């Protein structure tokens, strides 16, 4: 098991860091004030990213991507995660990246041409519509949204929220129950819904701790009211919605974890800069306080430990597939999220009142990444999944809900 980087990968990572310094970090101040106002500049940076050969690291070359393997992409994702804008500028932002992956793997040729190609090129945006306001997200097999076959169409009814990027998206991929009478994991299917379809309603953007967001950098509530789309918009086979979601979410959790490690590195850097520059008395920097030194040391150790866990999970996915790495994926999901929370919190504390303002990225990280312990499966579910797998070896059989 070798996690060292090849000279080629090291060169790529250095080029990525240089592009971040030159093109991405300078956009942050304007984007924190108004992502809408900063969007034209962000899109210009995307075009320069394409010209630099750094666009869409996760996508095959015939879709304009870099065709990186899973572990090299994980390395790159950490660097991009240091800025809230990194993944967007490089064309690998959630939820579009996950939608690209499942369209590439399960889409028909017609679906790929109509939806995947322009999405991969950054000409359109998408959203993923799964979570419901009246159903527990921890039980994704229990949904109210339905899709009923009517001739050559699907008719969709239901309500979703926390549909990331739903505001101004061009299409949604919606999870809906297509057969309520079969086994729980075979009840739902995934269907592509253009957002200009009659019956698709963007209800509102959700305010996240006071931040309404805009466009890709927002979360929405959407409603499907007799929303009729062609039967050909079914993604994959009927009843395979949950399986496709797992294909999407498993690798996606690796990407999240590497992005979180990037946030941790940026937060630690800001923490150390503040500790060295802020004086608590003439000639006495804040970093001279032992508690600050301990926070720096603890953060460094936790980040490095978490990174090795993620590398191991990515290595196993590359070798054996996402299904074989389920325990490792669950372990990194809750453990890296916890490290993220602790490191960002320490960085804010070191900054004092400044940490509470939008003068640094720390408040944005804190506001939007508190959800790291909730989305893509809450901590408690992942801990239960991991414990159930471990205890099974000791003869303890537990049901799907740990009972």
LINPEKA-V750678 format. One record per helix or strand of 2 or more residues. SS is the DSSP state (H for helix, E for strand). FROM is the first residue (numbers start at 0). TO is the last residue. If there is no record, write none. Layout:
# LINPEKA-V750678
ss=SS from=FROM to=TO
ss=SS from=FROM to=TO
This chain:
# LINPEKA-V750678
ss=H from=6 to=32
ss=H from=34 to=50
ss=H from=60 to=62
ss=H from=69 to=79
ss=H from=85 to=88
ss=H from=95 to=105
ss=H from=108 to=119
ss=E from=125 to=128
ss=E from=145 to=149
ss=E from=152 to=163
ss=E from=170 to=176
ss=H from=183 to=185
ss=E from=187 to=193
ss=E from=199 to=204
ss=E from=218 to=229
ss=H from=230 to=232
ss=E from=233 to=234
ss=H from=240 to=276
ss=E from=278 to=280
ss=E from=283 to=284
ss=H from=285 to=287
ss=H from=289 to=319
ss=H from=322 to=355
ss=H from=361 to=372
ss=H from=378 to=391
